[in-house]
């Protein structure tokens, strides 16, 4: 799944399980997947600043699991409680790509067209799979 929040949480869980202690506060982790990579790649992105790309997300904190006990742990809730489905708005380079949970038709992306293309490819794959023989071995081991 292409879920940055889930990937971030899995990374933190790995290191916590390995070393049994947290390495970074959640706010620092969020910076390490936004501002730090942009800086390394010398991109004007990853921060909300004048002259930087307008990339941002809005996380809907109305779900019970996302309600912070105090304002200081909002980042903790994103890392530990969010599933990714709470992202209601997404913008890249100032262009809104997701608006109130719905993908927008912009930059040549049309959700309905893409879905119909995916359905067509799925049907073609299933047809191919039903007619083809099963591959049981490949490479050198298949002749042994």
Secondary structure, DSSP 4 states (H G I P E B T S, - for coil): ---HHHHHHHHHHHHHHHHSS--S-HHHHHHHTTHHHHHHTT-S-SS--TTS---EEEE---SGGG--SSGGGHHHHHHHT--STTEEEEEETTEEEEETTEE--BTTB-HHHHHHHHHHHHHHHHHHHHHSPPP---SGGGG-
